[in-house]
Amino acid sequence: MQPRRRLYQRHPRLAQRREAGGGRYHEKVPFKHPILIQGGMGIGVSDWNLARTVSALGHLGVVSGTAIDTVMVRRLQTGDEGGHVRRALAAFPVAGVAERILDRYFAEDRPTDSAFKKHPMPGLKPSNNATDLLVAANFVEVYLAKEGHSNPVGINYLEKIQAPTLPGIYGAMLARVDYVLMGAGIPRAIPGVLDRLSEGMPVELKLDVAGRPDGEVLRFDPARYTDGALPPAPRPFFLAIVASHVLATMFARLEARVDGFIVESPTAGGHNAPPRGKLHLSERGEPIYGEKDEPDLGAIAELGLPFWLAGMRAEPESLADALGLGAQGIQVGTAFAFCDESGFRQDLKQRVIEMSREGTAAVFTDPVASPTGFPFKIVELPGTLSDPAIYEARDRICDLGYLRSAFSRDGGTVGWRCPAERVDDFVDKGGDPEALIGRKCLCNALMANIGLGQVRPDGRTEMPLLTAGDDVADVARFARAGTPSYTAADVISYLLPG
């Protein structure tokens, strides 16, 4: 007897849910994957508004799940303009959660020069409040992205950010997310997690802990969280973001189903995979990539799973080339990041577009900026943390904690540290002082990118730090002559003329 059939016999309620729209797979249902995928960018850049726009136009809009709980509570504290968060929370299927969140965080008249209220940082055993925020925030972002159309929507996560992953994915699945995309690590456990969550079963995920080879275990039980109610949570497609055919082959051999790959080159924005072998830097101090870092697309095509190419692909010719190489299509991030519908502050978008017109827009692939240790692309924009003087002037506060790493304390407990935090704090926790050099607090900076930067006691607001792919140099090509901006529809019309 098949394991899945035994599972349904042991749990009749799961069989009922499967008939009602839950269940593990999109079984025997013809499905056409999209040609164009909008990238899941940064914190709140690929927000629900951008994803909804792209999906409504017939392509795959993708929201970012990174730090989405902070994004939600800060939207609520700035009055929730348009009532969008509250509208989505009203549809949240777990009783009492929306009311608790609104009681704690909604504010109609918060002074703009006051600090945002703090909320729990990610941890090994999150509080009930922290879990509510993670599940509900992911639900809200997907729910809003799916409003007003019937096309698929995806959500993007970073494997390196482990603590929020399980409740976050469950929240997205409650909103019937269609695709989960994940990179910045090797998320081999996620396909199985999606299987079990769709069946209402408890899930586990290994938490990497320095000094403890076996790590720790993160746990989430949807039946316990919903008090046994278990709303439908259909299993989404899973796309692994990879930089090599070796990694794609490993995913294809997993027991749990992997549905395809985003094959990302080092020209893509955000976090890049490090070069294979010993790290060598250019004269500018950027990682040097070589032939070993070129994925074998033929080998990937032979795996028989759909794949999309990402990284400077926002040209009609690049789409044609990708299709000719056997790809399903392309993923485009930077072009959408600076369109009207994205979450970037409008003033920042317009400055970058103007720099592109002038031929001065550029990115620096910083090998040390990210606390994760992955190379991270930074837009060289005056007045942001890309300016060394502004970076040096910032107090090294770590109060969001998404990029912290776990370590084993004396006595066996788990502690958390971040190489972008205060020097004394990091060293006191056993961190290597060398790891502090050049590290930037991406959590706070990326929140500032979308107009939700924290206000500090001295009255200063956190400064932004933009990330984009190499294609930022030419984003002005999407804007019509004489205009300072462009729309997501302009990008799509450019890529798919006619």
BELDARA-V42297 format. One record per residue. PSI is psi as a letter, one per 40 degrees, with the letter a starting at -180 (999 if undefined). OMEGA is omega in degrees with one decimal (none if undefined). Layout:
BEGIN
psi omega
PSI OMEGA
PSI OMEGA
END
This chain:
BEGIN
psi omega
h -179.0
i -179.1
d -177.9
d 178.9
d 176.9
d -179.8
d -179.0
d 178.6
d 179.4
d -175.6
g -177.4
d -179.3
d 178.0
d 177.1
d 178.4
d 179.2
d -179.9
d 178.8
d -176.6
e 177.7
e 173.5
a 175.6
i -166.7
d -169.2
i 168.1
g -168.2
h 172.0
f 177.5
h 179.4
h -177.5
h 179.2
h 178.1
i -177.4
i 172.5
d -175.4
h 175.6
h 174.4
h -175.0
i 175.9
g -163.1
h 166.7
a 174.9
h 172.9
e 177.3
d 171.9
g -176.6
a -175.1
d -178.0
d 177.8
d -178.1
d 179.2
d 179.6
d -177.9
d 179.9
d -179.9
d 178.0
e 172.0
e -179.2
a -178.2
h 171.6
i -176.2
h 174.3
i 175.5
h 175.9
e -177.4
h 176.0
f -173.5
d 175.5
d 176.8
d 178.3
d -177.7
d -176.0
d 177.3
d 171.9
d 179.2
d -178.6
e 173.3
e 171.5
e 178.5
g -179.1
h -178.3
e 178.2
e -173.0
d -178.8
d -179.6
d 178.0
d 179.3
d 178.0
d 179.2
d 179.1
e -177.5
h -167.1
e 179.9
h -172.0
h 171.6
e -174.3
d -177.5
d -179.0
d -179.8
d -179.6
d -179.3
d 178.4
d -176.6
d -163.3
e -176.3
h 178.2
h -179.1
d -170.8
f 175.8
h 176.5
h -176.3
e 179.4
e 178.8
i -176.7
i 171.3
i 177.1
h 179.5
i 174.6
i -171.6
i 174.5
i 179.4
i -179.4
a -176.8
d -179.5
g -174.8
i 175.3
i 176.9
d 179.2
d -179.7
d 179.6
d 176.3
d -177.6
d -178.1
d -179.3
d -175.2
d -177.2
d 177.5
d 175.6
d -176.3
d -175.0
d 179.1
d 179.5
d -178.4
d 179.3
d -177.3
e -178.7
h 168.4
e 177.4
i -178.0
e -177.0
i -176.7
i 175.7
i 177.8
i 174.7
i -175.3
h 176.3
i 173.7
h -179.5
d -178.4
d 177.9
g -168.5
d -170.1
d -178.5
e -165.1
d -172.0
d 177.5
d 179.2
d 178.8
d -179.8
d 177.8
d 178.0
d 179.7
d 175.5
d 177.3
e 177.3
f 174.2
i -173.8
d -179.6
i 167.7
h 178.1
h -179.3
h 176.0
a -177.0
f -177.5
a -179.3
g -174.4
f -174.6
d -177.5
e -169.1
d 178.2
d 177.1
d 176.3
d 178.8
d 177.8
d -173.8
d 178.5
d 179.0
d 177.8
e -178.5
f -175.4
i 176.3
i -179.6
i 178.3
i 177.9
h 179.0
h 172.2
h 177.5
h -178.5
h 178.1
h -179.1
e -179.9
g -173.0
d -179.1
e 179.1
a 176.2
i -177.1
h 171.2
h -176.4
i 173.7
h -178.8
h -178.1
d 179.4
d 178.0
d -178.1
d -177.7
e -177.7
f 175.4
e -176.1
d 175.3
g 172.6
i 177.4
h 179.0
g -174.9
i -178.3
h 177.6
i 169.8
i 177.3
h 176.0
h 177.6
h 176.9
h -172.5
i 177.0
e -178.2
i 176.3
d 178.2
d -179.8
d 178.2
d 178.7
d 177.9
d 179.7
d -177.5
d -178.0
e 178.8
i 177.5
d 177.4
i -170.1
h 169.0
h -170.7
e 179.7
a -173.7
i 162.8
h -178.0
h -168.7
h 177.8
i 179.9
e 178.0
e -180.0
i -178.2
i 178.8
a 178.9
h 174.5
i 170.3
i 178.1
i 176.8
i 177.1
i 179.9
a -177.1
h -178.1
h 172.7
i -177.5
i 176.1
i 177.3
d 177.9
e -178.9
e 179.0
i 175.7
i 178.5
h 178.1
i -178.0
a -176.6
d -179.8
d -177.9
e 177.4
h 179.5
i 175.8
g -175.3
d 175.5
d 178.2
d 178.2
d 178.9
d -179.5
e 177.7
e 174.5
e 178.8
i 178.9
i 175.2
i -179.4
i 178.9
h -176.6
i 179.3
h -179.3
f 180.0
e -172.7
f 175.1
i 177.9
d 179.4
d 178.9
d 176.9
d 179.0
d 178.4
d -179.4
d 179.4
d 178.5
d 178.7
e 178.6
e 179.7
i 173.4
d -178.4
a -177.0
i 168.4
h -178.2
h -179.5
c -171.3
d -179.6
d 178.6
d -176.3
d -175.4
e 175.5
i -175.3
d -171.9
e -177.0
i -176.2
e 176.2
i 172.9
h -175.6
d -179.0
d 178.4
d 178.9
d -177.1
d 177.7
d -179.9
d 178.4
d 178.2
d 176.4
d 177.0
d 178.1
d -177.6
e -179.4
f -177.6
e -179.7
h -178.1
i 175.0
i 175.3
h 177.3
g -173.0
h -177.4
e -174.1
e -173.1
d -174.5
h 174.7
e -179.8
d -174.0
e 175.6
i 170.7
i -173.9
h -177.1
h -176.2
h 174.3
h -179.0
g -172.8
h 178.6
i 179.1
e 177.0
a -179.1
e 171.6
e 175.2
h -177.4
d -179.1
d 178.9
d 177.0
d -178.0
d -177.0
e -176.9
h 171.2
h -174.4
g 179.2
h 173.6
g -177.0
e 172.2
d 163.2
e -177.4
d -177.2
e 172.5
i 174.3
i -178.7
i 175.3
i -178.4
h 177.1
i 169.4
h -176.6
e 171.7
e 178.4
i -179.7
h 173.7
i -177.7
h 177.7
i -179.1
h 179.9
e 173.8
e 179.4
a -179.1
i -172.8
d -176.9
d -179.7
d -177.3
d -179.0
d 178.1
d 178.6
e 177.6
e -179.6
i 179.8
h -179.3
d 179.2
d -178.0
e -177.8
d -170.1
h 175.1
e -177.8
i -178.9
i 178.5
g -179.8
d -177.0
d -178.4
d -178.8
d -178.5
d 171.9
d 178.0
d 178.7
d -175.2
e 176.0
e -179.1
f 179.0
i -178.9
i 174.7
h -176.6
i -177.3
d 179.4
e 177.2
e 179.7
i 175.9
i 178.9
i -177.1
i -179.3
i 173.2
h -174.0
i 170.8
i 177.7
i 176.0
i 179.8
d -178.0
e -179.8
d -179.0
d -172.3
f -178.2
e -179.8
e -179.5
e -179.5
e -177.6
h 177.7
i -177.9
h 176.7
e 179.6
i -177.4
e -174.2
i 176.9
i -175.9
i 174.3
d 178.3
d 176.7
d 178.8
d -178.2
d 178.3
d 178.4
d -176.9
d -175.4
g -178.1
h 180.0
999 none
END
